[in-house]
C-alpha cells in the first residue's frame, strides 16, 4: 500500500502543476484512494491493472448501488491517473481507455446531456420568483443567465464584477476558454440586493457568495441553493431515479444554452459565452468582438420578470 500511496502523492502534485483546481484534485484523490483500497483487498497492485480487473471494479461499484454517473467519475479519475503513470513510465499504456469506451460509452456519447432537465422561460421565472433568500435567488439567476459551471461561480470574487459593462471575469479554469460572461438588468438588481446583505455580514473573504459563517460558499452550498427551491416548486425530485426529474446547478447551464439556441443566436457566440474549448482549427482564428458579443447576449437572453 505504501507504493500505491506514493503513486497517488505523485499524481496529486502532477495535477497541481497542470493547474487543476483544489476541488477537482480532492475528488480525483478520493476516487483513487477507494480504488487502491479495493485493489489491496483483492491482492492486486497498481501496475497489474488491466481490462479484466477494471471490469471487476465496475461490477463491484454497481453491486454497491453506485450510480452510473458516479462510476464514470471514478473512471475519469482513473484514466487521468494512468495517463500520469504512462508519462512517468511506470506502466506501458492506459488500460482505462478501452474499458470506458466499451462499458461507460453512454456518457461519452452525450446521452447524459439529453436527459437533463431544461427549464422553459416560464418555469425558470416561477423558480426564481419563488426564492425568498436573496443570496440563493442571485445564485440561481446568475447560473441561469450566464451558464457558468458550479466551480466557476464558487470562485467568483466581488472584484470580478464590472458594473459598467455588466460583466464578470471568470477565474482561469482548465475547461474554459473565454473568461468573460455578461449579465442583464434584472440579474444586476438582484446581485446588488445580495451585495448589500453581504456587506452587513462583514465576511473575511472576497468571495461573491458566502455561507452563513461568512466563508466562501462550497459546491454543496450551491447545490442546496438550487435544489432546495426547485424541489419546492416541483422541478426537482430527489427521490426519483430518473435524471430528467432532477434540477441541479448543471441543468442551469443546459437551460442557458437551450434558450440561446431557440432565440436564434449564432453558434460561435453561444460557444464563446459558454467558454467551450475551441474544437475546430478555424475557431482559433475566429476572433469575436466583445462588444458585439455583449449586444448579442442582451438581445437573446430572455427576461424572467424577476420581482
LINLINTA-V604539 format. One record per residue. N is the residue number from 1. RES is the residue in three letters. PSI is psi in whole degrees, -180 to 180 (* if undefined). BURIAL is b if it has 16 or more other C-alpha atoms within 10 Angstrom, else e. D_LAST is the distance of its C-alpha to the last C-alpha in Angstrom with 1 decimal. Layout:
# LINLINTA-V604539
n;res;psi;burial;d_last
N;RES;PSI;BURIAL;D_LAST
N;RES;PSI;BURIAL;D_LAST
This chain:
# LINLINTA-V604539
n;res;psi;burial;d_last
1;UNK;-29;e;57.3
2;UNK;-42;e;58.0
3;UNK;-41;e;58.3
4;UNK;-39;b;55.1
5;UNK;-37;e;53.3
6;UNK;-42;e;54.8
7;UNK;-44;b;53.4
8;UNK;-42;b;49.9
9;UNK;-40;e;50.1
10;UNK;-39;e;51.3
11;UNK;-41;b;48.5
12;UNK;-45;b;45.9
13;UNK;-37;e;47.4
14;UNK;-43;e;47.4
15;UNK;-41;b;43.7
16;UNK;-44;e;43.0
17;UNK;-35;e;45.2
18;UNK;-4;e;43.5
19;UNK;16;e;40.2
20;UNK;150;b;38.4
21;UNK;156;e;35.6
22;UNK;-34;e;36.7
23;UNK;-41;e;34.4
24;UNK;-41;e;36.0
25;UNK;-43;b;39.4
26;UNK;-45;e;38.8
27;UNK;-42;e;37.8
28;UNK;-46;b;40.8
29;UNK;-38;b;43.2
30;UNK;-45;e;42.0
31;UNK;-43;b;42.8
32;UNK;-37;b;46.1
33;UNK;-42;e;47.2
34;UNK;-43;e;46.8
35;UNK;-44;b;48.6
36;UNK;-34;b;51.5
37;UNK;-40;e;51.8
38;UNK;-43;e;52.1
39;UNK;-44;b;54.7
40;UNK;-42;e;56.7
41;UNK;-34;e;56.8
42;UNK;-9;e;58.1
43;UNK;20;e;60.6
44;UNK;160;e;59.2
45;UNK;160;e;58.7
46;UNK;-40;b;56.1
47;UNK;-13;e;58.7
48;UNK;-12;e;59.8
49;UNK;130;b;56.5
50;UNK;-172;e;56.9
51;UNK;-29;e;55.2
52;UNK;-41;e;56.9
53;UNK;-41;e;55.6
54;UNK;-37;b;52.1
55;UNK;-37;e;52.2
56;UNK;-37;e;53.4
57;UNK;-39;b;50.4
58;UNK;-45;b;48.0
59;UNK;-40;e;49.8
60;UNK;-46;e;49.5
61;UNK;-42;e;45.7
62;UNK;-38;e;45.3
63;UNK;-25;e;47.6
64;UNK;0;e;45.4
65;UNK;18;e;42.4
66;UNK;133;e;40.7
67;UNK;153;e;38.1
68;UNK;-40;e;39.1
69;UNK;-38;e;36.3
70;UNK;-38;e;37.4
71;UNK;-42;b;41.0
72;UNK;-37;b;40.0
73;UNK;-41;e;38.5
74;UNK;-46;b;41.9
75;UNK;-22;b;43.8
76;UNK;-44;b;41.6
77;UNK;-43;b;42.7
78;UNK;-41;b;46.3
79;UNK;-44;b;46.5
80;UNK;-39;b;45.5
81;UNK;-45;b;47.9
82;UNK;-25;b;50.8
83;UNK;-37;b;50.1
84;UNK;-43;b;50.6
85;UNK;-34;b;53.8
86;UNK;-45;e;55.1
87;UNK;-39;e;54.4
88;UNK;0;e;56.3
89;UNK;32;e;59.1
90;UNK;-38;e;58.9
91;UNK;163;b;58.6
92;UNK;-30;e;59.6
93;UNK;166;e;56.5
94;UNK;109;b;53.1
95;UNK;-8;b;53.6
96;UNK;-31;b;49.9
97;UNK;-51;b;49.3
98;UNK;-30;e;51.3
99;UNK;-43;b;50.0
100;UNK;-43;b;46.4
101;UNK;-38;e;47.2
102;UNK;-43;e;49.1
103;UNK;-17;e;47.2
104;UNK;29;b;43.6
105;UNK;-28;e;43.4
106;UNK;-43;e;40.4
107;UNK;-29;e;38.1
108;UNK;-20;e;40.0
109;UNK;-3;e;39.5
110;UNK;12;e;35.7
111;UNK;-30;e;35.5
112;UNK;-40;e;33.0
113;UNK;-38;e;30.6
114;UNK;-37;e;31.1
115;UNK;-20;e;30.4
116;UNK;145;b;27.2
117;UNK;132;b;24.1
118;UNK;130;b;22.0
119;UNK;143;b;18.6
120;UNK;167;e;17.9
121;UNK;-38;b;14.8
122;UNK;-42;e;13.9
123;UNK;-41;e;14.7
124;UNK;-40;b;12.8
125;UNK;-42;b;9.5
126;UNK;-44;b;10.6
127;UNK;-54;b;11.5
128;UNK;-42;b;8.7
129;UNK;-10;b;6.2
130;UNK;-13;b;9.5
131;UNK;119;b;10.1
132;UNK;-28;e;10.4
133;UNK;121;e;12.5
134;UNK;-39;b;11.0
135;UNK;-48;b;14.2
136;UNK;-37;b;14.0
137;UNK;-41;b;10.4
138;UNK;-39;b;11.9
139;UNK;-52;b;15.0
140;UNK;-42;b;13.9
141;UNK;-42;b;11.8
142;UNK;-39;b;14.9
143;UNK;-43;b;17.3
144;UNK;-37;b;15.8
145;UNK;-12;b;15.6
146;UNK;-23;b;19.0
147;UNK;16;b;21.1
148;UNK;155;b;22.7
149;UNK;161;b;24.8
150;UNK;-46;b;24.2
151;UNK;-34;b;27.1
152;UNK;-39;b;25.9
153;UNK;-42;b;22.5
154;UNK;-38;b;24.5
155;UNK;-5;b;26.8
156;UNK;138;b;24.3
157;UNK;160;b;25.0
158;UNK;-39;e;23.0
159;UNK;-8;e;25.7
160;UNK;-12;b;25.2
161;UNK;131;b;22.1
162;UNK;103;e;23.2
163;UNK;-18;e;20.6
164;UNK;-40;e;22.8
165;UNK;4;e;22.7
166;UNK;58;e;19.4
167;UNK;163;b;21.5
168;UNK;134;b;22.6
169;UNK;114;b;26.3
170;UNK;144;b;26.9
171;UNK;150;b;29.9
172;UNK;130;e;33.0
173;UNK;149;b;33.1
174;UNK;-35;e;35.9
175;UNK;-9;e;33.8
176;UNK;137;b;31.9
177;UNK;-79;b;33.4
178;UNK;129;b;30.8
179;UNK;-3;b;29.0
180;UNK;125;b;26.5
181;UNK;154;b;23.0
182;UNK;160;b;20.3
183;UNK;166;b;16.5
184;UNK;-173;b;14.3
185;UNK;-45;e;12.2
186;UNK;-32;e;8.7
187;UNK;-41;b;10.7
188;UNK;-41;b;12.5
189;UNK;-45;e;9.8
190;UNK;-37;b;9.0
191;UNK;-41;b;12.8
192;UNK;-37;e;13.6
193;UNK;-42;e;11.8
194;UNK;-40;b;13.8
195;UNK;-31;b;16.9
196;UNK;-43;e;17.0
197;UNK;-43;e;17.1
198;UNK;-40;b;19.5
199;UNK;-37;e;21.7
200;UNK;-27;e;22.2
201;UNK;-21;e;23.5
202;UNK;57;e;26.1
203;UNK;154;b;26.6
204;UNK;13;e;30.0
205;UNK;157;e;28.7
206;UNK;0;e;27.2
207;UNK;139;b;25.0
208;UNK;-43;b;21.4
209;UNK;124;b;20.5
210;UNK;161;b;22.6
211;UNK;-174;b;23.4
212;UNK;-24;e;23.8
213;UNK;0;e;27.2
214;UNK;5;e;26.1
215;UNK;167;e;27.7
216;UNK;134;b;26.4
217;UNK;140;b;24.4
218;UNK;-176;b;26.7
219;UNK;-42;e;26.6
220;UNK;-35;e;26.3
221;UNK;-42;e;23.4
222;UNK;-42;b;21.4
223;UNK;-45;b;22.7
224;UNK;-36;e;21.6
225;UNK;-29;b;18.0
226;UNK;-53;b;17.7
227;UNK;-32;b;20.1
228;UNK;-49;b;19.2
229;UNK;-32;b;15.7
230;UNK;-36;b;17.1
231;UNK;-37;e;19.9
232;UNK;-30;e;17.9
233;UNK;14;e;16.5
234;UNK;19;e;20.0
235;UNK;-6;b;19.6
236;UNK;123;b;22.0
237;UNK;97;b;25.4
238;UNK;-17;e;27.3
239;UNK;-18;e;30.4
240;UNK;146;e;30.8
241;UNK;-7;e;33.4
242;UNK;127;e;31.8
243;UNK;-33;b;29.9
244;UNK;-11;b;27.7
245;UNK;0;b;26.4
246;UNK;143;b;25.0
247;UNK;107;b;21.8
248;UNK;174;b;22.5
249;UNK;-36;b;21.3
250;UNK;-26;b;23.9
251;UNK;-27;b;22.4
252;UNK;-37;b;19.5
253;UNK;-41;b;22.3
254;UNK;-39;b;23.7
255;UNK;-47;b;20.5
256;UNK;-48;b;20.0
257;UNK;-44;b;23.6
258;UNK;-42;b;23.5
259;UNK;-48;b;20.6
260;UNK;-37;b;22.6
261;UNK;-46;e;25.9
262;UNK;-27;e;24.7
263;UNK;-6;e;23.3
264;UNK;18;e;26.9
265;UNK;145;b;26.7
266;UNK;142;e;30.2
267;UNK;-43;e;31.3
268;UNK;-27;b;32.3
269;UNK;-42;b;29.0
270;UNK;-44;b;27.3
271;UNK;-42;e;30.0
272;UNK;-44;b;29.5
273;UNK;-35;b;25.8
274;UNK;-19;b;26.5
275;UNK;25;b;29.3
276;UNK;148;e;31.8
277;UNK;142;e;35.5
278;UNK;127;b;37.5
279;UNK;-23;e;39.5
280;UNK;146;e;41.7
281;UNK;-38;e;44.2
282;UNK;-26;e;43.0
283;UNK;-29;e;39.5
284;UNK;-32;e;41.0
285;UNK;4;e;41.9
286;UNK;83;e;38.7
287;UNK;123;e;37.1
288;UNK;129;e;33.7
289;UNK;128;e;32.7
290;UNK;-37;e;29.6
291;UNK;-39;e;28.3
292;UNK;-39;e;28.9
293;UNK;-42;b;27.0
294;UNK;-44;b;24.0
295;UNK;-38;e;24.0
296;UNK;-40;b;24.5
297;UNK;-50;b;21.5
298;UNK;-35;e;19.2
299;UNK;-25;e;20.8
300;UNK;-21;e;20.5
301;UNK;131;b;17.4
302;UNK;153;b;14.9
303;UNK;138;b;11.4
304;UNK;0;b;9.0
305;UNK;47;e;6.4
306;UNK;132;b;3.8
307;UNK;*;e;0.0
